[in-house]
């Protein structure tokens, strides 16, 4: 059955001629419109971005409030409307387990079915918050997460700001003129929430940031996706890029026949807050290559030393410190390296076909050392 315009159905009454977003309140079967033309108007020029209207119960074609009978059900109309009081426009509405969350450009509200004469009740949950765009919000594990204009938020009964180690990386390299393109998605198999966004020099989505809500860690990368769906009805999350090709994610260990480049890098570590130089001599790796299809899967361990917080990892003018790199496979017990600096970082990476790996708890043999 093809979709038809609601106003063309038998018994249709006062259907909004324009609406920003519609959704169904699942528990009570009301169709709601968020940001729409007010009751009594048939002109799109009367559009009210802060108005919420709903149709009669089980009658999506009937929007007339008051003591009137709905022709398709024979019941009195439960249609009605309410106007959001704070903000200048509704950005998004999202149904959750117990309520419908409604974001304006400055506040968050809860819209709940009451079953009384008022039908729905609107309650303010938080003020002075933001939402980057209409698709920048998603629910996972009974918690709602969203990207604001300068921070990330979570809601599980109360609004909280998520501590984000990548906040500066994301929001200082963001094209705010294209913020409505941002999309959010979940990867439930790995306890992740994804946000795809356009970087500062891009007119299209080219970057992503991921929050693992189980381990409370963040990571980022470059990827162009315009839609994302993670459903228990499918074996893998599905996404679409700008080439309009539907792709399975998390399927296989390569990138559609090409090597999957992957890495993880620690933050800088030091001895006595960098007051002492550190000499690293040995690394004991802890890597699992289970699931690899390569005959001899391997990856690289890299020690990245530097002497000053603002310098590069390669060298400085006083003491040349090379980046030390060594290959590791399933038979590698230890790696002998020699790196001296005030602070270092450890990077583990792979870029070959058929390599699947999981990092455990590697050990570094390091001691205080003088500087020659």
N, C-alpha and C positions, 0 to 999 in steps of 0.2 A: 504494500500500500504506500503510495507516494504521499509526501507531506502536502498539506493544504493550509491555506490561510485560515486562522481561527475565526475571523469575522465572516467566513463563507459557510460556516456550519449552521445547521438549523438551530434556532433559538439563541444565536449569538447576540450579545448585548454589551455595548460600551467597551469593546476590546481596545486596549491602547494601540494607537497607530504607530508608536515608536517606543522602544525600550532598549536600554543599554545592556541588560543581562536578565535572563529568566532562568528559574530553576524550580524544581518541585520539592515541597516540604514532604518528605517521604512518609512520616508517621501519620500525617493528617490529610495528605493528598490535596494540598492547595498548590496551584500554580502561582508563583510570585514574579513580579517584574520590579527590577531595581533601576531607578533612574528612568522615568517614563513620562508620558503625557498625562496630565491630570484627568480625573473623572469629569465628564461633561464636555471635553474638548476633542475635536477631530483634526486639529492642526498640529503638525510636527513643530511648528514655531513656538508652541507652548511647552515644550519639553522642559521638565523639571529634574535636574541631575540629583536632587536630594529626596525624591519621592519614591516610596515603596507602595505598590498596589498588589492585591491578590484577587484571584478569581474565586468563585464559589467552590465549595468542596466537591471533588469528583466531577467538576464541570468547568474545564479550562476555557470554554467559550463564553462564560457568563461572568461579567465583571461589574454588574450593577449592584451597589450596596443598598441596604434598607430592607424593609419588610416586604419583599417580593418573592414570588415562587419561581424556582429554577425549572424551566420546561423539561430539561433532560432528566432530572432526578425527582422532581415533585417536592423537593424540600425548600425551606426558606433559604434565601441567599445568605451566605456567610462572607460575601465579598466585602472588601474594605480597603482602606489606605491609611498610611501613616507617613509623616514627613520627618526625616532625620534632622536633628536640631543643631548639630555641631559639624563644622566643615563647610566646604563649598561644592563638593560633588562626591558621589559614591564611586569608589574605585573598583571594588570587588565584593561579592558575597560568596561565602563558601559554607556548604552544609557540613556539620561535624556530627559526632555521635549524639550530643544532647542539645545542640543549638545551631542556629545559623549565624555565623560570624559575618559582620558587615563592616567593611573598611571605608571610611571617607579619607580625604587627603590629609586629615589631621587627627582622627579619632577612630577607635574601635568600639563597635556595639555588638550586643547579642540580641538576636531576634528569636523569640520563643513562642510557640503555639500555647495559648492559655485555655482554649475551649470555652471561654466566656463570651460575653457580648462583644468585647473588644477583639476577639479572635487571636491577635498577635500582640505581644508586648515587646517594646524596644528598651534595652538597658545599656547604659554606657559602661564600658569595661576599662578603657584607658584613653588618656588624652596625650597630646603632643607626641604622637607616633607617626610613622610614615609607611607607605607601601610603594615599592619601586614601580610596579606596573600591575595590570589586571591579572597576569598569569605568574606573578612572582611569589605565589603562596601555595603551599601543599600541606597535607596532613599525613603523618606517618606514626604508627604505634600510639595512636590516640593523642598525639601532640601535633599542633599546627605550627609550621615554620614559615617564615617569610623574610624576604629581603627588603629592608627599608632603604631610604635614600642615602644613609650613611652608616648603617649597622644592620645586624641580623637579629630577628626576634623569634621567640617561641611562646606558645600559649598552651597551658595544660591546666586551665582553671584560673590562672593569673598570667599576665604578660610579663615576660622577662627578656632582658637583653642577653644574647648569646655571646660569651667570651670568644673572640675570634682572633687567632694569631695572624690571619691574612687580611685583616680589615684594611690596612693601608694599601696593600697590594691590589685589592679589588677596587676600592672606591677612589683611589688616586689615578687609576688607569681605566676610567669608565666614560663612555659616551652618553652623557645625560640627555642629549637630544634624541636618543633612540631608546630611552629607558622602557618604553612600553613594549619593546620586543622581548624583554626578559621572560624566560619560562622556567618553571620549577618542576622537578620530577623526583620520584623516589626510586631507589634500588633496594627493595626490601631484603633481598637475599644477602646483602652486605651491610645492612643497617645504615643506608646512606640517603641523604637529601642532596640533590643536584640543582644548581642554578646555572643556566646558560645566559651569557650576556655579551653585548658588544664592547670591545675595548675602546680606548680613547680615540684611536686613529681609524676605527672601522665603522662603517655605516650598517653592518650586519653582524649577527652573532658570530663570534670567533673564539670565545673563551668560556671557561667554566670554573666554578668553585664548588667543592663538595664538603659536606659536613657529615661525619660518622657519629651519629647520636649515641651509639653504644660505647665507643671508646672516647668520644668527645675530642676528636681530632679533625683537622682541616687539611685539604690539599687542593691543588689547582692544576690547570692545564689549558691546552688550546684545542678546541673542537667546535665545529659548526653544526648545530642542531636547531631545527625550528619547531619541533614537536617531540614529546616524550610520553610514553605510556608504559607503566609498570602494573601489570594485572595478574592476579593469581590464576586467571583463566588461560594464561600463556606461559610457556616454559621460560621465556626470556623477556627482558624489557625491550620495547621497540621504539625506534626513533626515526625521524626523517631529517635529511639535510637539504641544502639548497638545490641539489640535483633531483629532488623529488623521488629518491630511492628509499624504500622502507627497509630498515636494517634491524637485525637482531643484535643486541648488546650482550656481553658476557657469554657468547657462544663461541667455543674454540679458544685458542690461545694466541692466534695471529690476527692481524688487521686485514681481513678479507684477502688473504694470500700474501700479504706483505708482512715484514717483521713488525712486531709490536714493541716499540721502544718504551721502556719503563725504568723508572729510577725512584729512589727515596734518599733524601739527604737530611742529615741531622742539623741542628743548630750548632753554633760554635761552642766548644767546650774548652776549659783551661784548667790550670792549677793555681790555687790561691788568687783567684780573680785576676789572673794574668800578670801578677807581680813576679812570677817565676817562669822561665822558659821551660818548655816541655819537649822531651825527646821520646818519640814513638818508634819502637823497634819491631814490634810484632803484632799481628792481628790473628785472632782465632775466630774464623768465620762460623756462622751457624745458619745454614741455608738448606732448605728442603726443595728439591727439584721434582717432586711428585707431580705427575700429569704432563710432563714434558714429552714431546714427540721427537725431539732432536736426539741423535745417537749419543752425543756427549754434551749435554747442556752445560753452559757455563755463563758466568756473569763477571763483572768487574767490581772490585773494591777500590775506592779512591780515597786517599787521605789528602785533605786540602788545607795546608798550613798558611797562616798569615800572622804578621807581627803587630799590626795595628787594626783596630776595629773598622776604620774607614778605608783600608787598603784592599786591593784585589787579593784573590787567593794565590795568584801565580808568583809574584815577586815584589820586593820593595827595594828602594835605593841603597839600603844598608846591608841587607842580608838576603841573598837570593835563595828562595825556598821553592823548589820544584813541586808540582803536583805529583804525588806518588800514586801509581795505578798498577794493579796486578789482577790477573785473571784467577777465578775460583771455579772449580767444578766439584762434583760429588766426592771426589777422592782427596780434595785439598784439606789437610789438617790445620796448617798454619801458613801465614804469609810473613815473610821477612821484609820489613820496610825500614827506611831511615828518614825521618822528618823531624825538624826542630823548629819550633815557633812558640809565640805566646799563646796562641789559640789555634784550634783546628776544627775541621768538620769532616764527617765521614759520609761518603756517598756510595751507594750500591746501585748498579745499573746493568741493563741488558739491552741488546738490540739485534739479536739473531732470531731466525725462524725456529719455531717449535720449542721455545724456552719458556717454561712456567716455573716460577719460584716463589717461595715464601721465606721471609727473613725472620729469624728467631732473635737471639740475644748474643750478638758478636762481642768479643772481648778485645780490648786494646791493651798492650803492654806499654805503659808510658811511665816516665819518671821525670823529676825536676832535673834541669840541666842548665849549665852556663851557656853563654853566647860567645862564639869565637869571632 
